[in-house]
Amino acid sequence: MKSRYRFWAPFLLIAAVISSCSSSKEKDHSKLHELQYECVQRLTDVIVYDIVNPPVASRMYAYSNLAYYEALRPTNSTYSSLLPKLHGFTELASPDTTQRHDFRLSAVIAFMKVAEALVFSKDSIKTGREVLVDHFSDLDKEVYTNSVVWGEAVADHILKRASKDGYKLTRGMPKFSVLKETGIWQQTPPDYEEAVEPNWRLIQPLLLDSASQFKPVRPPAYSINPSSQYYKEVKEVYDLSKNLTDEQKLIARFWDDNPFVSEHKGHLTYANKKMTPVGHWMCITGLLGSQSKKSTLEIARVYALTAAAIFDGFISTWEEKYTSKTVRPVTVIREHIASEWNSLLQTPPFPEYTSGHSVISAAAATVLSAVFGNNTAFRDTTELPYLGLERNFTSLSAASDEVSMSRMYGGIHYRSAVMNGQKQGQQIGDYFNRTFYNK
């Protein structure tokens, strides 16, 4: 099992600065605008360690980043709360303006309290909170107390909504019944795991009116007739797998983002833990923020909205997955083309249509484009700690396009699932942009 507790390369300098600050009597606050990057990284480390599945991870990132923005927002009165336009939130009271606050501390407190409430390994979040809060140990006692009180009030407000979003209800619902029906999703090798989060579509979206608001076109009808669209797409995946270039294989691995990949060697089985697709796009958000000249509050806002769009994206694609229940390529190819065939990537344990990674990547890229511009070039170093890989992109849409193709290169999705999934995600992202950026 690979070691996980390493920070992304772009943030090593931040850690070094924080360490040196902790040991000095006079705190250097020059780097505290980058606190949110480390908050997100602390949460990512715990999500990876706990092997949290992507939909559940999206919920953790969305609520935590909303809390960060709302707690930091009073630093600039021109920034309005996001909550009135989102579903399920009551009005958030304002902090007492007669009292002094350090809203950076409030934001850290809010983020970490929400994260601690939602993750499984709570002690790890508590440890991270202690490290981050130590930056503010030289604050006036009254300011420190006021800041903590405001941060905790914001966190409680966010968690109140989270407690009513349907998550707890879905924990006690029946598992997905797998029936041996032609063309319907079956458990896939090598581990034949149960279907992940079959009831996720029942979670209340943050902005979408319902899980089916941006329902994609129907997937091609199952057919093994060589002239049918469905069979042509199956054959395309198979033929592609036989002629993958080294570059295509690298792209597939780079965007795999499978939080739990099992490796089998003889009688031995071990697993590699990796970041989820949500964590990957949260890292990209941080990378774009760090190379931009946007204010700390503007970056906090786009973190919150990107995470919220991804959260709604998972609800949307999971609605479709468990409606169409499309069978994965590995099942069909083994039954009708090559009995020993394996996909390059390990097939995730849930129905195929639409491609979840395509949906949430397009949603994230669309929201990020509203702030940073679509044609912003960036170097994605997300996978350095996991795979030792990094890639350059000329635009956000180029990265999103590559995500979709990576699923075909990996042998886990058909063309319709990635293309229609990308459209689905773009619609969700556009809806967020029209609501919050008038775009």
N, C-alpha and C positions, 0 to 999 in steps of 0.2 A: 504494500500500500504506500503510495507516494506521500511524502511529507507535504503538508498544506500551509503551515504557518510561515508564509513568506509574503511580504508586501509586494505589490506591483512595482516594477522598476521606477516608474515616474514618481512614486511616493516615497522612495528611500530617503530622499533629502528631507522630506517632511519629518519622518521618524527621527532622523538625526538631529534636526533642529529641536524637536520636542524633548528628546533625551537631554540635550545640553541645557535647555530651559529649566528642566526639572531640578537640576543640581545647583542652579544659581539662586541667589537671594532676590535679585531683580529679574522678574519674568520678562522675557522678550516676546511680545505679542505680535510681532510683525508677520508671522505665518498663520495666525489664527483664522484668517479668511479661508484657509484650506481645511478647516476642521471637518466639514461635511464629507470630504473625500475619505477621511480616516474613519468617520462614523460608518459610512457605507462599507468600507473595507472590513471593519470589525464585524459587521453583520454578515458580510459575504463569507468570512472565515467560519463563522458558526453554521451558516447554511450548508457550506461544503462539508464540514465535519459531521453534521447531523444527517447528511444525505437527504435534504429536503427536496421533494419533487417540484418541478417548475411552477405549476399553478399555485401551490402553497407558498413558494418562495416569492411569487409576484405579490401576494397579499402582504407579506412581511415588508417588502421594499416600499410598497405603495403607502401604507399607513405610517411607516417610520419617516419617510421623506416628506409626507404631508405635515407631520408634526414638526419637523425641522423648520420648514418654510413658515408655518403659521406662528411658531414661537419667535422666529427672527424678524418677521414682517414689521413689527412696530419701529424698527430702525429707520424706516422710510414710509412716511404717510401716503405717498403716491401709489404704493402697492396695496391692492385690495386683497381681501381674503378669498381663497378659492372655494371655500366650503359652501357658500350660498348657492353656487351653481352645481354642486354635487348632490347626489341623493343621500338621504338618511342622516344628515347633520343638522343639529339645532344651531342657533346663533351662538357664536363664540364671543364671550365677553372680552373687553379690552383690558389691558393691564392698567393699574392705578398710575395715572400720569403725575401724581404728586410724589411718587416714589422713584428713586433711581434704580436702574437696572443695567445689567450687561446682557443684552439679548443674545449674544453669542453663547454664553453659558446656558441661557434658557433653551436655546435650540439643541444643544448637546443633551441636556437633561430630558427634553421632550422626545428626541429621537431614541435615546437609549432606554427610556422607560417604556415606550411603545414596543421597541424591539425585544426587550426582556419579557414583556407580557406575551409575545407571539412566538418566540423561539422555544426550543426544547432545552438546549444547554444554557440555562439562564446564568450560571456562574461565570461563563466566559464573557457574556455581555456585561455583567457587573464589574468584572476585572477591567474590561475596556473602558467602561464609564469612569472608573476611578482614575485611570491614566489620563483621560481627556479632561476630566474635571480638575485635575491637579494643576493644569495650566492657569487656573483662576484662583489659586490659593492665596494670592497676594491681594485679592480684592477687599475693599472695605466690607466689613462683616454685614452691614445692613444691605449693601448692594448685592452681596453674594446671596443672602437669604431671600431677598425680593426676586432675584433672578431664578433661583431654584423653584420658588413658589409658582412663578408664572410658567416656567417650563413644565412643571408637573400638572398644572391646571390645563395646559394645552394637550398634554399627553392623555389625561383623563377624558378630555372631550373627544379626542380621536378614538380612544379605546371604547368609549360608549357606543359609537357607531359600529365599530368592529364587532362588538359583542352581539349585534343584532343583524349582521349581514348574511346570516344563514350558515356560516361555517360550522358552528357547533351542531346544528341540525344534521348537516351532511355527514358528520362523524358517526352517527348512529344508523345511517341508512344502509339498505342491503347492497351487497357487492354486485358487480355486473355479471349477469348470467351468460355464460358462454355456451351457445348451442351449436351443434355441428350442422350449420346451414351453409349452402353454397353461396359464396360471395360475401359472407358476413365475417367480420373480424374474428380471428382465432388467436389464441396465445402463441407466441413466437419463440423460436430458439434463440440462445441456448438454454435459457432458464425457464421459459414458459410461465412468466410471471402473470399475476392477476392484473386486470385492467386498472389503470391508475385514475383515481378521482372521477368515477362515472357520474357523480352527482354535482360536479363543479358548476355546471350550467345553472344550478339553482342559487348560486351565490349572487347577492345583489350587486350589480355593477355600480361604479362610482359616477359615471356620466351617461352611459348608454341607457336608453329607456328600458331595454330588455336584452336578454342574451341573444335574441333573434333579430335585433334591429338591423344589423348588416349581414343578413343571411346570404351566403354565396349561392351561385347557380348550382344546380344539382350535379353530382359527380357522374361521370360516364357509367352507364348501366353495365353491370357485370356480364361478361360474355367471353367465351373462349373461341369464338368464331374469329379466325385470322383477319377478317375484313372489318371487324368491329373496332370502334375507337378505343374501348377498354383494352382489348387484347393488344392493339398496336402500342399502347402506352406501357403495358407489361413487357412487351418484347423490346421496347426502347430501353427500359431500365436494364434488362438482361444484356442486351447488346452493348450498352454503354459500359457495363461492369467488366466486359471482356476486353475493352480497349481503353481503359483509363490511362491518362498520362500521369506522370509523376506530379505535375502541377495540380491536376484535378484531385488526385488522392490527398495532396497536402491541403487543398481547400476543404475537402470533406472533413478531414481531421480537425482543421482549425476551427470550424463552426460546429463541431459535434455537440459540445456543451451538454453531454449526457452526464448527470450527476453521479451515476453509478454504473460503471462498465465492468462486467465480470470477464475475467480471463480464465480460460480452461487449458491446463497442460496436464495431460494424463488424468490422474485421479485428483489432481490439485486444482482448486478454484480460489482465485483471489480477485480483489476488486481495486479499481482505480477511481478515486473520487475526483470530480472536476466541478467547476462552476456551472450553474444553470444558464440557459439563454438570457434570463433576466439579469443575472449578475454580469454577463458579458456586456449587455447594453448599458448597465449602470456604470461599468468601467469606462465605456466609450463616452458616456455623458461627462464623467470626471475628466477624461483626457481632453475633450473639447473645451470644457470649462477652464482647465488649467492653461491652455494655449490661447485663450481668448482674452479680451479686455473687458468682459462683462463683469458687472458688480457681483459681490457675494450673494446678494439677495436675488438678483436675476438668475444666477446659477442655481440657487436653492429652489426657485420657482420652476425652472425647467426640469430639475431632478424630480420634483413632485409630480409634474404633469406627465413626464415621460413614464415614470413608474405607474401612474394611474392609468395611462393609455395601455400599457402592457398588461396590467391587471384586468382591465376590461377586455383586452384582446384575448386573453386566455379564456375568459368566460364565454366569449363569442365563438372561438374555435372549438371549445369543448362542447358547446351546444350542437355544433354541426357534427363533430366526431361521433357523438353518441346518438345522433339521429340517423346519419347515413350508415354508420358502422362498417365503413369500407375496409376490406381485407388488405393486409400488407403484401407488398411484392414477394417477400420471401415465401409466404404460404402458397401463392399462386404459381410462382416459378418452380418451386419444388414439386408441386402436384402435376404440372403440365409441360414443363420445359426441361429442367435439370434437377433431379432428385437430391443431389448433394450440394446444390448452390448455396452460397452464403453471401450476404451483403457485406460491403466493406465496413460499414458502421454497424454496431449492434442495434437492432430494431427496437425502438422504445415500446413499452407495453401499453398501448392504447390504439384505437382505430386510426386509420390513415388520413382521412379527408376531413378538413383541410390540414395543410402543414402548419402546425402550431408555431414553429420557429419562423416560418415565412410571415405569418400573421403578425406576431409581436415585433419582429424586426422591422417590417414595413411601418407599423404603427409608431414605433420608437423613432425611426429615421425621419418620418414625416413631422413629428412634434419637434424633434431636435432641429430640423431644417428651419422651422419658424423663428428660431432664436439665433442659430449660428450660420444659417444659410446652407442650402443644399450642396453648393459647390465648394464647401470648405474641405480642404485636404487634411488628412490626419494619418498618423501611424498607430495602428492598433497593437498595443503590446500586452493585451489581456492574457494571452496564452503563454507568455514567457515562463511563469512559474509552473505551469502544468506540462506544456509540450516543448518549450524552448522555441516557440514560433512567434513571429510577428509579421504583420502585413501592412502595406501602404494602400490607402484608398484616396482617389481623387475627389470623391463626394460621398455623402451619406447614402444616396440612392444606389451608388455602385456597391457599397457594402451590403445593402439590403438585397440587391440583385444577386450578389454572390452567395448570400445565405440560401436563397431559394435553389440555386443550382447545386449547392453543396449537398442538399438532401437527395437529389437525383444521383449525384456522383457517389454518395454513400449507399445507394441502393435501398433507401427506406421510404421513398415517396415517388409517386407518379407525377408526370408533368402537370396534369390538371390540378392536383393538390397544391403544388407550389405556386403556380401562376394565379389560380383563383384565391389562394391564401394570401398572396401578396396584395391583390386587389382589395381583399377584405380588410387587411391591416391598414392600407392606405386610406380607405373610407373611414376607419376608426380614427386614425391620426388627423385626417382632415376635419372630422367632427370636433375633435379637441381644439384644433387651431381656429376654427370658426367661432367656437365658444369663448376661448380665452385670449386669442390673438387677433380676432377679426380678420382672419385670413381664409 
